[in-house]
Amino acid sequence: MVLEKTEFFRAVTDVKTLPQSVAEVIFSGRSNVGKSSVINALCGRKNLARTSKTPGRTRSVNVYSVVMRKWIIDLPGYGFARVSPAEKELWKQMIEECIIERESKKTVYIIIDALVGPTELDLNMADWLKDYNVDYKIVANKCDKISQPDLNEIIKKTAEIFEVGQNFVFAVSAKKNTGIDKFRADIVKFLK
């Protein structure tokens, strides 16, 4: 299975309209943390997922088909996007329906900014996933701006903060493709 063959499948605001899938890799994280950029890097495609410097660009659940009924899902970001309270509530509902109500085998990758570190919102997401027994891992994006010794410390501290093993934390740079091969291998293993 190669992620390079991944294609855009559908964008929805009503998750209930999605057909059933076999497996779903779900990307979650704060607005403007680089979820779409990470998807593009993983799939080796520059414009598969739309990116923007403006927080809140992803306003729907964007589904990408890796192979038949095995998907990568890009969720709207949580946090500081400048949208109405009603739209934020819709995003919250979409995220909950996508992660909790769908029957598919799934894993969630919480994307964090390696320079900023985990925020309270990221920790809340991890706690919420634990409450519902949803598997998750952490992806520290934007690592191209960090030296290797500092990066090792970030991985260690991130694992401690989220109370997971260091093998559950991926340090990547979507911009420079650093760490993408190891991260891609983890996704392909899950989707097999």
C-alpha positions as CSV (number, residue, x, y, z in Angstrom):
1,M,0.0,0.0,0.0
2,V,1.4,3.4,-1.0
3,L,0.1,6.7,0.2
4,E,1.2,8.4,-3.0
5,K,-1.9,7.0,-4.7
6,T,-4.2,8.7,-2.2
7,E,-7.0,10.7,-3.8
8,F,-9.5,13.3,-2.5
9,F,-12.7,11.5,-1.8
10,R,-15.2,13.9,-0.3
11,A,-15.7,17.0,2.0
12,V,-18.7,16.8,4.3
13,T,-20.2,18.9,7.1
14,D,-22.6,16.1,8.0
15,V,-20.5,13.0,8.9
16,K,-23.6,10.8,8.8
17,T,-23.6,11.1,5.0
18,L,-20.3,9.3,4.7
19,P,-20.4,5.7,3.7
20,Q,-19.0,3.0,5.9
21,S,-15.2,2.5,5.7
22,V,-12.9,-0.3,6.9
23,A,-10.2,1.9,8.5
24,E,-9.7,5.6,9.1
25,V,-6.6,7.5,10.0
26,I,-7.9,10.8,11.5
27,F,-5.8,14.0,11.8
28,S,-6.8,16.3,14.6
29,G,-5.1,19.4,16.0
30,R,-5.3,23.1,16.6
31,S,-6.1,25.5,13.8
32,N,-3.1,26.2,11.6
33,V,-0.9,23.6,13.1
34,G,-0.2,22.0,9.7
35,K,-2.6,19.0,9.5
36,S,-3.2,19.5,5.7
37,S,0.6,20.1,5.1
38,V,1.4,16.8,6.9
39,I,-1.2,15.0,4.7
40,N,0.5,16.4,1.6
41,A,3.9,15.4,2.8
42,L,2.8,11.9,3.7
43,C,1.2,11.4,0.3
44,G,4.0,13.1,-1.6
45,R,1.6,15.6,-3.2
46,K,1.9,19.3,-2.9
47,N,-1.8,20.2,-3.3
48,L,-3.8,17.1,-2.3
49,A,-5.0,18.8,0.9
50,R,-5.6,22.6,0.7
51,T,-3.3,24.6,3.0
52,S,-3.5,28.2,4.1
53,K,-1.7,30.5,6.5
54,T,-5.2,31.6,7.8
55,P,-6.4,29.6,10.8
56,G,-9.7,27.8,10.2
57,R,-9.3,27.1,6.5
58,T,-10.5,23.5,6.9
59,R,-14.2,24.0,7.5
60,S,-15.4,20.5,6.7
61,V,-14.4,16.9,7.3
62,N,-12.1,16.2,4.3
63,V,-11.8,12.5,3.4
64,Y,-9.0,11.1,1.3
65,S,-9.1,7.6,-0.1
66,V,-5.9,5.6,0.3
67,V,-7.4,2.4,-1.1
68,M,-10.9,1.1,-1.2
69,R,-12.7,2.1,2.0
70,K,-9.4,2.9,3.8
71,W,-9.3,6.7,4.5
72,I,-7.2,9.6,5.8
73,I,-9.5,12.2,7.4
74,D,-8.6,15.8,8.0
75,L,-10.7,17.4,10.7
76,P,-11.4,21.1,11.2
77,G,-8.9,22.5,13.7
78,Y,-9.8,23.4,17.2
79,G,-8.8,26.6,18.8
80,F,-8.2,30.1,17.6
81,A,-9.8,30.2,14.1
82,R,-11.8,33.4,13.6
83,V,-15.3,31.9,12.9
84,S,-18.6,32.4,14.5
85,P,-19.6,30.5,17.7
86,A,-22.2,28.6,15.6
87,E,-19.5,27.4,13.2
88,K,-17.3,26.4,16.0
89,E,-20.1,24.3,17.5
90,L,-20.7,22.7,14.1
91,W,-17.0,21.8,13.9
92,K,-17.2,20.3,17.4
93,Q,-20.2,18.2,16.3
94,M,-18.4,17.0,13.2
95,I,-15.3,16.0,15.1
96,E,-17.4,14.1,17.7
97,E,-19.5,12.3,15.1
98,C,-16.4,11.4,13.1
99,I,-14.4,10.0,15.9
100,I,-17.0,8.6,18.3
101,E,-20.1,7.6,16.3
102,R,-18.5,5.9,13.3
103,E,-18.0,2.1,13.6
104,S,-14.8,1.9,11.6
105,K,-11.4,0.8,12.9
106,K,-9.7,4.1,13.6
107,T,-6.7,5.8,15.1
108,V,-6.2,9.5,15.7
109,Y,-3.0,11.5,15.3
110,I,-3.0,14.7,17.3
111,I,-0.8,17.2,15.4
112,I,1.0,19.7,17.6
113,D,3.4,22.5,16.9
114,A,6.8,21.3,18.1
115,L,7.9,24.9,18.8
116,V,4.8,25.7,20.8
117,G,4.4,22.3,22.5
118,P,1.2,20.7,23.6
119,T,-1.5,23.2,24.5
120,E,-4.4,22.8,26.9
121,L,-6.6,22.1,23.9
122,D,-4.4,19.3,22.7
123,L,-4.4,17.7,26.2
124,N,-8.2,18.1,26.4
125,M,-8.4,16.2,23.0
126,A,-6.2,13.4,24.3
127,D,-8.2,13.1,27.5
128,W,-11.4,13.0,25.5
129,L,-10.0,10.3,23.3
130,K,-9.0,8.3,26.4
131,D,-12.5,8.6,27.8
132,Y,-13.9,7.0,24.6
133,N,-11.1,4.4,24.3
134,V,-9.9,5.8,21.0
135,D,-6.3,5.0,20.1
136,Y,-4.2,8.1,19.4
137,K,-0.6,9.1,18.8
138,I,1.1,12.5,18.8
139,V,2.8,14.2,15.8
140,A,5.1,17.1,16.6
141,N,5.1,19.1,13.3
142,K,7.5,22.0,12.3
143,C,10.6,20.2,13.6
144,D,12.8,21.6,10.8
145,K,13.4,24.6,13.1
146,I,14.7,22.5,16.0
147,S,18.2,21.0,16.6
148,Q,18.5,17.2,17.1
149,P,19.4,17.4,20.8
150,D,16.5,19.7,21.4
151,L,14.2,17.6,19.3
152,N,15.0,14.5,21.4
153,E,14.1,16.5,24.5
154,I,10.8,17.6,22.9
155,I,9.9,14.0,22.1
156,K,10.7,12.9,25.6
157,K,8.7,15.7,27.3
158,T,5.8,15.4,24.9
159,A,5.6,11.7,25.7
160,E,5.6,12.5,29.4
161,I,3.0,15.2,29.1
162,F,0.6,12.9,27.2
163,E,1.5,9.9,29.3
164,V,2.5,7.8,26.3
165,G,5.6,6.0,25.2
166,Q,8.1,7.9,23.1
167,N,7.3,5.5,20.2
168,F,3.8,7.1,20.2
169,V,5.4,10.5,19.3
170,F,6.5,11.3,15.8
171,A,8.7,14.3,15.1
172,V,8.1,15.6,11.6
173,S,8.6,18.5,9.3
174,A,6.0,18.7,6.5
175,K,8.0,21.5,5.0
176,K,11.3,19.5,4.8
177,N,9.9,15.9,4.8
178,T,11.9,15.2,8.0
179,G,10.6,12.2,9.9
180,I,7.8,11.6,7.2
181,D,9.1,8.1,6.2
182,K,8.8,6.7,9.8
183,F,5.4,8.3,10.2
184,R,4.2,7.0,6.9
185,A,5.3,3.5,7.8
186,D,3.1,3.7,11.0
187,I,0.1,4.7,9.0
188,V,0.6,2.0,6.4
189,K,0.9,-0.6,9.1
190,F,-2.4,0.6,10.6
191,L,-4.2,0.5,7.3
192,K,-3.1,-3.0,6.2
